[in-house]
């Protein structure tokens, strides 16, 4: 080995030469250089638990984007180095970068191999932002396998899960979208926290493996432990979860309002209830989901995806089988209602998808907040644009709103005096714009209930009986629109479909023409009257819209002209 001399210091090419130096030259060798050579030698000889690992391992996972998931390849490269470091690249957010501490602690706590060298974690594709702690488990498995110089059989699987410091796997958001993406990419199985197994198992054609810890997952992949995939009886699951705590039979009187709500539920029409305090507006709204038709499997999956991404799923009921009912407070912000935030997420209009959005005390909402409802009511979806891109959330819901006729609530009441001035009443009602009112198909008055009606022992019609009529009429609409993708109810008809399915006879045309002239209805109101008339005809099993159907539909549009005209 060559020995050379620079600035009164002896330098050598190897540690063997350093050890073989004569006693005369040994003191002149740089201490820093000797230490560096010694570390290099220890690394090569495997001393001090340092391993010179040069291996790349891969585990597949998924990142959430909107209501869908996108495949992410987790790569780990580990090698021996003097200064151990862990680098995470691939556009990670703060939660993903912090996973380094959780992962290292979990690997040590799970008694898995963790070499002292440096490691690089790459999340591909690198141009897609990675958010949340669900990458903890795939990163830990890839890192442990790289340090152990072992390739795990993970090419046919997705892995996701958050890790605790002791290696326990915690619940994650978006298990259902990840399972759907795994199936779409041809994967055979998905490994995730056991508490998320029921949510993902609703997807047919893919095995769902629920794990409790990092060690549990490691033993499964290395063949040391067998885990049966989670099995779900889909029919029994749907039937057992379709339960309502409220019923329409509990509502006394209000027969006209119940009729209007039945029509609304049948055609998916938006409805506005106007009446003094204490007349049962909120009580009626809470019972509307009990008369809506059962959700189809596709509708349930779409709705559950949104709630899964928002983190709103109950662990005891990990799949939504009944139509959602959302009732935000009037202090809600635009982003809370429509969706958004730093990491855009679904708002109340999307969480109400295939269900009901109830806005109580409608004029108390900020006018600007109410105006953002116009796009989702018209298009059935919400698009949120940010610098990084645009996300689209579905929002096909039924809007039910309630309001008092004036701030004190007693304008027009025959028994109680209204103390509001005309100016105050006008200002109160003008908080609701004309374009928003045009998008509400049915306006119905909710009067005070007479004492004799409240004291009757007889109960009203049960929700089950109303739901049977609604479901029968919905079946007619499903058959009518089977060739029109994305349309299942009369309320979603386009102008072309209105002309095709809402033809009137001469009498009905005359009634509608007279109403348009007398009440100054807009073109949008004209089409919505026809849609409601079509729904009324479906409830009666009529192929054609009759004149009485048109008259009833016009009646449901006249109240707003009396109050807001």
VOGU-3710 file (C-alpha; in Angstrom, 3 decimals, decimal comma):
1> xxxxxxxxxx> 0,000/0,000/0,000  1,252/3,474/-0,861  2,132/5,933/1,880  2,381/9,621/1,017  3,237/12,730/2,986  1,415/16,076/2,824  1,926/19,016/5,190  3,596/17,019/7,980  0,841/14,365/7,902  1,063/10,824/6,626
11> xxxxxxxxxx> -1,876/9,581/4,502  -2,499/5,958/3,606  -4,804/4,198/1,173  -6,194/1,593/3,533  -6,640/0,753/7,177  -4,285/-2,225/6,796  -1,454/0,123/5,819  -2,327/2,390/8,763  -2,049/-0,516/11,188  1,258/-1,631/9,656
21> xxxxxxxxxx> 2,981/1,743/9,883  6,229/1,859/11,741  6,303/3,340/15,198  8,255/6,242/13,761  5,572/7,243/11,202  2,415/6,318/13,138  2,169/9,565/15,215  2,272/11,638/12,054  -0,884/10,057/10,551  -3,917/12,349/10,804
31> xxxxxxxxxx> -6,291/11,264/13,585  -9,298/12,324/11,477  -7,993/10,232/8,590  -7,464/7,193/10,820  -11,022/7,479/12,210  -12,454/7,802/8,748  -10,556/4,739/7,548  -11,653/2,818/10,626  -15,359/3,588/9,967  -14,959/2,549/6,371
41> xxxxxxxxxx> -13,299/-0,688/7,466  -16,025/-1,430/10,031  -18,682/-0,808/7,406  -17,017/-3,253/5,000  -16,496/-5,904/7,688  -20,052/-5,609/9,095  -18,920/-4,442/12,519  -20,910/-2,177/14,883  -24,220/-3,324/13,270  -23,529/-1,228/10,179
51> xxxxxxxxxx> -24,468/-2,830/6,861  -23,530/-1,601/3,435  -26,902/-2,236/1,815  -27,457/-1,490/-1,842  -31,011/-2,556/-2,650  -34,219/-0,957/-3,956  -37,578/-2,274/-2,756  -41,073/-1,323/-3,909  -44,511/-1,357/-2,283  -47,689/-0,061/-3,950
61> xxxxxxxxxx> -50,161/2,266/-2,271  -52,591/5,012/-3,325  -52,982/8,776/-2,916  -56,371/10,454/-2,644  -57,286/13,041/-5,245  -60,805/14,410/-5,001  -63,167/11,469/-4,502  -60,860/9,037/-6,308  -57,516/7,409/-5,574  -54,364/7,270/-7,697
71> xxxxxxxxxx> -51,706/4,576/-7,588  -48,452/5,506/-5,841  -45,255/3,449/-5,983  -43,274/3,614/-2,733  -39,565/3,013/-3,470  -36,850/2,720/-0,826  -33,122/2,668/-1,520  -30,859/1,877/1,456  -27,068/1,992/1,521  -24,270/2,255/4,072
81> xxxxxxxxxx> -22,906/5,724/4,803  -21,004/7,590/7,483  -23,884/9,930/8,316  -27,196/8,009/8,473  -30,083/10,047/7,027  -33,561/9,404/5,638  -34,788/11,440/2,676  -38,458/11,490/1,564  -39,022/12,787/-1,976  -41,964/12,807/-4,376
91> xxxxxxxxxx> -43,919/15,923/-3,375  -44,844/14,873/0,209  -46,809/17,115/2,554  -45,908/17,702/6,215  -47,749/14,579/7,422  -45,808/12,391/4,988  -42,447/13,971/5,851  -43,134/13,396/9,544  -43,707/9,717/8,826  -39,928/9,175/9,105
101> xxxxxxxxxx> -40,097/9,384/12,896  -43,163/7,155/13,140  -41,745/4,589/10,717  -38,333/4,258/12,393  -39,896/3,931/15,836  -42,383/1,336/14,546  -39,666/-0,751/12,855  -37,572/-0,826/16,035  -40,622/-1,609/18,198  -41,574/-4,429/15,804
111> xxxxxxxxxx> -38,081/-6,030/16,076  -37,439/-5,621/12,342  -34,147/-4,866/10,616  -33,093/-1,224/10,382  -29,589/-0,668/8,974  -27,652/2,381/10,150  -26,986/3,669/6,638  -28,877/6,312/4,691  -32,189/5,689/2,975  -34,149/7,456/0,256
121> xxxxxxxxxx> -37,925/7,092/0,084  -39,416/8,025/-3,283  -43,165/8,377/-3,815  -43,903/8,094/-7,523  -45,293/9,722/-9,591  -43,312/12,665/-8,273  -45,643/15,357/-9,653  -48,679/14,244/-7,607  -48,925/15,674/-4,098  -48,962/13,015/-1,377
131> xxxxxxxxxx> -51,049/13,864/1,689  -51,883/12,204/4,987  -50,365/9,452/7,134  -51,653/6,478/5,098  -48,182/5,986/3,565  -46,650/5,016/6,943  -47,252/1,271/6,554  -46,005/0,908/2,936  -42,909/3,014/3,717  -42,144/0,900/6,797
141> xxxxxxxxxx> -42,527/-2,381/4,889  -40,366/-1,153/1,999  -37,687/0,183/4,367  -37,586/-2,949/6,512  -37,357/-5,205/3,460  -34,538/-3,090/1,983  -32,556/-3,264/5,219  -33,156/-7,026/5,427  -32,215/-7,411/1,740  -35,534/-9,166/1,147
151> xxxxxxxxxx> -38,042/-8,572/-1,629  -41,600/-8,931/-0,308  -44,328/-10,411/-2,591  -46,279/-7,164/-2,863  -46,593/-6,623/-6,629  -50,261/-7,694/-6,626  -51,281/-5,652/-3,564  -51,977/-2,148/-2,303  -50,848/-1,273/1,220  -52,087/1,649/3,345
161> xxxxxxxxxx> -52,150/2,476/7,032  -51,049/4,971/9,666  -48,524/3,746/12,247  -48,313/4,444/15,951  -44,890/4,588/17,603  -45,298/1,029/18,909  -46,103/-0,344/15,436  -49,881/-0,460/15,827  -51,821/0,320/12,641  -54,409/3,072/12,922
171> xxxxxxxxxx> -57,453/3,857/10,779  -57,130/5,881/7,569  -59,325/7,942/5,274  -60,316/6,830/1,792  -60,177/3,031/2,165  -63,049/2,555/-0,300  -61,545/4,708/-3,110  -58,243/2,866/-2,627  -59,953/-0,514/-2,958  -61,725/0,637/-6,123
181> xxxxxxxxxx> -58,418/1,873/-7,583  -56,689/-1,400/-6,660  -59,355/-3,332/-8,546  -59,111/-0,975/-11,528  -55,314/-1,490/-11,668  -55,682/-5,265/-11,654  -54,442/-5,842/-8,098  -55,670/-8,930/-6,262  -55,603/-7,686/-2,668  -55,375/-4,653/-0,433
191> xxxxxxxxxx> -53,753/-4,569/3,008  -55,040/-1,932/5,404  -56,071/-1,400/9,058  -58,524/-3,981/10,301  -61,018/-1,258/11,273  -61,213/-0,223/7,588  -61,693/-3,775/6,284  -65,507/-3,684/6,190  -65,467/-0,427/4,226  -63,131/-1,802/1,542
201> xxxxxxxxxx> -64,781/-5,250/1,441  -67,859/-3,823/-0,265  -65,809/-3,869/-3,500  -66,178/-7,221/-5,232  -63,269/-8,951/-6,938  -60,492/-7,988/-4,506  -59,266/-9,587/-1,275  -59,239/-7,301/1,767  -56,618/-8,136/4,403  -57,012/-6,361/7,739
211> xxxxxxxxxx> -53,865/-6,026/9,871  -53,402/-4,812/13,435  -49,724/-3,877/13,415  -46,606/-3,532/11,298  -45,319/-6,877/12,593  -48,646/-8,476/11,691  -48,305/-7,216/8,101  -44,635/-8,265/7,918  -45,400/-11,804/9,093  -48,215/-12,014/6,546
221> xxxxxxxxxx> -45,968/-11,075/3,623  -43,088/-13,294/4,781  -45,373/-16,286/5,211  -45,044/-16,540/8,988  -48,732/-15,770/9,576  -51,890/-16,488/7,609  -54,669/-13,900/7,536  -58,037/-14,738/6,019  -59,429/-12,026/3,808  -62,405/-10,105/5,159
231> xxxxxxxxxx> -65,720/-11,486/3,888  -68,894/-9,429/3,773  -72,474/-10,597/3,241  -73,515/-7,662/1,086  -77,274/-8,251/1,124  -77,425/-8,787/4,881  -75,196/-5,767/5,415  -77,458/-3,484/3,365  -80,650/-4,784/4,968  -79,383/-4,475/8,543
241> xxxxxxxxxx> -78,258/-0,866/8,115  -81,421/0,501/6,463  -82,998/1,704/9,681  -84,669/5,045/10,426  -85,203/6,441/13,902  -88,068/8,727/12,823  -91,343/8,208/10,944  -93,938/10,380/9,223  -96,692/8,855/11,346  -95,413/11,004/14,220
251> xxxxxxxxxx> -96,374/14,220/12,377  -99,879/15,449/13,226  -101,855/17,176/10,494  -100,012/19,095/7,747  -101,550/16,909/5,012  -100,878/19,453/2,255  -97,230/19,733/3,259  -96,864/15,939/3,390  -98,290/15,747/-0,113  -95,764/18,322/-1,337
261> xxxxxxxxxx> -92,881/16,461/0,319  -94,028/13,172/-1,233  -93,927/14,786/-4,672  -90,556/16,288/-3,867  -89,120/12,916/-2,795  -90,539/11,195/-5,867  -88,959/13,487/-8,438  -85,952/14,691/-6,452  -87,343/18,244/-6,461  -86,044/21,030/-4,238
271> xxxxxxxxxx> -88,613/22,361/-1,765  -89,021/25,479/0,377  -91,286/25,405/3,454  -92,548/28,773/4,729  -94,378/29,138/8,019  -94,300/30,564/11,560  -92,160/29,026/14,308  -93,325/25,758/15,843  -95,300/24,442/12,882  -93,075/21,386/12,372
281> xxxxxxxxxx> -90,841/22,433/9,463  -87,700/20,890/10,968  -89,634/17,836/12,120  -90,920/17,244/8,604  -87,498/17,733/7,027  -85,854/15,159/9,311  -88,387/12,547/8,177  -87,955/13,025/4,439  -85,072/10,484/4,191  -87,427/7,821/5,582
291> xxxxxxxxxx> -89,663/8,109/2,482  -86,866/8,278/-0,090  -86,240/5,095/-2,121  -83,506/2,722/-1,001  -80,068/3,563/-2,330  -78,745/1,441/-5,156  -75,338/-0,163/-4,719  -73,701/2,333/-7,085  -75,256/5,262/-5,195  -74,091/3,827/-1,866
301> xxxxxxxxxx> -70,523/3,434/-3,144  -70,432/6,988/-4,523  -71,757/8,428/-1,265  -69,458/6,360/0,932  -66,418/7,447/-1,091  -67,137/11,087/-0,281  -67,680/10,459/3,432  -64,612/8,218/3,577  -62,378/10,955/2,156  -63,881/13,470/4,589
311> xxxxxxxxxx> -63,224/11,075/7,500  -66,892/11,034/8,552  -67,492/7,285/8,582  -68,513/5,632/11,824  -66,207/2,625/12,534  -69,294/0,660/13,608  -71,055/1,518/10,358  -68,336/1,776/7,766  -70,641/1,925/4,749  -73,501/4,326/4,046
321> xxxxxxxxxx> -76,659/2,473/3,046  -79,268/5,124/3,878  -79,501/8,463/2,147  -77,506/11,137/3,998  -79,213/13,989/5,834  -77,100/17,107/6,354  -78,284/20,177/8,266  -75,481/22,776/8,554  -75,845/25,812/10,818  -76,535/29,177/9,190
331> xxxxxxxxxx> -73,077/30,452/10,258  -71,361/28,050/7,834  -68,734/29,513/5,500  -68,637/29,291/1,709  -65,873/26,671/1,857  -67,769/24,654/4,466  -70,858/24,543/2,271  -69,267/24,193/-1,164  -65,953/22,536/-0,243  -62,354/23,715/-0,368
341> xxxxxxxxxx> -59,598/24,494/2,091  -55,804/24,263/1,834  -56,152/20,615/0,895  -59,516/20,788/-0,941  -62,101/18,491/0,564  -65,839/17,942/0,076  -68,321/20,422/1,563  -71,859/19,926/2,805  -73,315/19,894/-0,713  -71,100/16,910/-1,605
351> xxxxxxxxxx> -71,658/15,154/1,712  -75,386/15,364/0,827  -74,825/13,558/-2,493  -77,768/11,209/-3,223  -79,401/12,527/-0,079  -80,873/15,611/1,549  -79,428/19,025/2,418  -81,624/20,894/4,902  -81,110/24,634/5,385  -83,171/25,831/8,322
361> xxxxxxxxxx> -83,821/29,575/8,736  -82,777/30,169/5,128  -82,607/34,011/5,264  -80,182/33,784/8,213  -77,505/32,373/5,901  -75,210/34,941/4,327  -76,450/35,828/0,865  -73,028/35,169/-0,646  -73,031/31,684/0,894  -76,454/30,917/-0,550
371> xxxxxxxxxx> -75,393/32,078/-4,000  -72,685/29,390/-4,199  -75,508/26,819/-4,236  -76,552/27,832/-7,724  -73,903/25,817/-9,589  -74,317/22,502/-7,711  -78,114/22,785/-7,917  -77,878/23,232/-11,676  -74,949/20,947/-12,590  -74,985/18,293/-9,870
381> xxxxxxxxxx> -71,268/18,748/-9,178  -68,799/21,198/-7,662  -65,462/22,161/-9,196  -62,829/23,624/-6,856  -59,883/25,252/-8,586  -56,516/25,774/-6,939  -53,037/26,595/-8,215  -52,125/22,898/-8,180  -55,184/21,953/-10,252  -58,941/21,533/-10,177
391> xxxxxxxxxx> -60,928/18,928/-8,238  -64,527/17,946/-8,970  -66,859/16,592/-6,290  -70,318/15,160/-7,099  -73,218/17,001/-5,461  -76,538/15,743/-6,750  -78,729/16,339/-3,722  -82,261/17,354/-2,816  -82,419/20,809/-1,226  -85,006/21,311/1,518
401> xxxxxxxxxx> -85,150/24,810/3,008  -87,303/26,340/5,720  -87,962/29,939/6,678  -90,317/32,206/8,572  -92,447/34,691/6,600  -90,797/37,571/8,529  -88,135/38,057/11,238  -90,643/37,622/14,092  -92,324/34,747/12,232  -95,964/35,829/12,492
411> xxxxxxxxxx> -96,630/37,794/9,327  -100,048/36,731/8,020  -100,850/34,698/11,137  -104,588/35,049/11,988  -104,031/34,676/15,754  -100,739/36,433/16,450  -99,726/39,958/15,596  -96,657/40,636/13,475  -94,480/43,447/14,857  -92,185/43,783/11,842
421> xxxxxxxxxx> -92,351/46,858/9,621  -92,728/46,496/5,884  -89,129/47,656/5,396  -87,778/44,993/7,758  -89,887/42,302/6,080  -88,692/43,384/2,641  -85,041/43,355/3,712  -85,477/39,931/5,321  -86,949/38,346/2,215  -84,523/39,970/-0,192
431> xxxxxxxxxx> -81,715/37,935/1,349  -82,916/35,154/-0,950  -82,236/36,005/-4,575  -84,632/35,386/-7,434  -82,260/32,993/-9,287  -81,999/30,821/-6,190  -85,782/30,762/-5,748  -86,156/29,774/-9,400  -84,059/26,679/-8,688  -86,449/25,563/-5,933
441> xxxxxxxxxx> -89,264/23,650/-7,615  -91,842/23,521/-4,814  -92,851/26,278/-2,384  -95,318/25,238/0,289  -96,876/27,013/3,253  -96,701/25,302/6,654  -99,515/26,696/8,864  -100,005/26,256/12,601  -101,629/22,952/13,551  -105,041/23,115/15,231
451> xxxxxxxxxx> -105,271/21,837/18,831  -107,911/19,284/17,930  -105,584/17,802/15,332  -102,732/17,602/17,854  -104,914/15,916/20,496  -106,126/13,116/18,221  -104,997/9,616/19,164  -104,920/8,419/15,574  -101,522/8,360/13,915  -100,719/9,579/10,443
461> xxxxxxxxxx> -99,619/7,558/7,438  -96,408/5,600/8,006  -93,216/6,368/6,133  -93,137/2,827/4,781  -96,475/3,326/2,994  -95,367/6,642/1,481  -92,006/5,152/0,489  -93,714/2,340/-1,406  -95,561/4,877/-3,599  -92,399/6,936/-4,051
471> xxxxxxxxxx> -90,385/3,858/-5,035  -93,009/2,778/-7,570  -92,953/6,210/-9,225  -89,122/6,236/-9,142  -89,139/2,897/-10,972  -91,132/4,541/-13,768  -88,529/7,313/-13,993  -85,644/4,836/-13,992  -87,184/3,037/-16,952  -87,860/6,344/-18,714
481> xxxxxxxxxx> -84,253/7,542/-18,428  -82,434/4,230/-18,796  -80,739/5,478/-21,973  -79,801/8,855/-20,463  -76,605/8,492/-18,439  -76,510/10,438/-15,177  -80,275/11,081/-15,074  -82,544/9,076/-12,789  -85,233/11,545/-11,652  -87,530/14,080/-13,295
491> xxxxxxxxxx> -85,778/16,994/-11,608  -82,576/16,247/-13,556  -84,221/16,416/-16,990  -82,575/18,647/-19,573  -84,591/21,050/-21,739  -84,591/18,485/-24,524  -85,973/15,763/-22,260  -88,617/18,166/-20,900  -89,934/18,705/-24,440  -89,869/14,959/-25,044
501> xxxxxxxxxx> -91,568/13,721/-21,857  -93,654/16,687/-20,660  -96,069/17,304/-23,519  -99,379/18,964/-22,469  -102,836/18,862/-23,920  -104,590/22,073/-24,971  -106,235/22,587/-21,558  -102,980/22,151/-19,659  -101,180/24,473/-22,078  -103,829/27,123/-21,487
511> xxxxxxxxxx> -103,481/26,897/-17,715  -99,702/27,207/-17,918  -99,853/30,139/-20,352  -102,238/32,032/-18,068  -99,996/31,414/-15,035  -96,897/32,597/-16,916  -98,610/35,883/-17,859  -100,199/36,567/-14,472  -97,240/35,654/-12,248  -94,319/36,602/-14,487
521> xxxxxxxxxx> -92,638/33,202/-14,250  -89,177/32,868/-15,775  -88,247/30,310/-18,426  -86,544/28,234/-15,727  -89,731/28,286/-13,620  -91,706/27,203/-16,711  -89,569/24,070/-17,108  -89,686/23,287/-13,403  -93,482/23,448/-13,382  -93,492/20,877/-16,176
531> xxxxxxxxxx> -91,071/18,643/-14,270  -93,228/18,736/-11,129  -96,345/18,029/-13,213  -94,555/15,017/-14,734  -93,764/13,735/-11,232  -97,383/14,140/-10,082  -98,505/12,168/-13,131  -95,983/9,417/-12,297  -97,361/9,165/-8,756  -100,798/8,544/-10,219
541> xxxxxxxxxx> -99,444/6,108/-12,811  -100,492/8,324/-15,722  -98,582/8,164/-19,009  -99,578/11,712/-19,961  -99,675/14,924/-17,959  -103,277/15,905/-17,281  -104,634/19,395/-16,622  -105,085/18,715/-12,876  -101,398/17,796/-12,658  -100,453/21,155/-14,198
551> xxxxxxxxxx> -102,733/23,057/-11,814  -101,214/21,378/-8,750  -97,693/22,082/-10,032  -98,561/25,772/-10,593  -99,943/25,941/-7,058  -96,532/24,979/-5,695  -94,956/27,953/-7,515  -97,467/30,646/-6,558  -96,477/31,152/-2,900  -93,119/32,758/-3,670
561> xxxxx> -94,805/35,247/-6,025  -97,199/36,280/-3,218  -94,411/36,669/-0,669  -91,498/37,869/-2,800  -93,271/39,707/-5,599
//
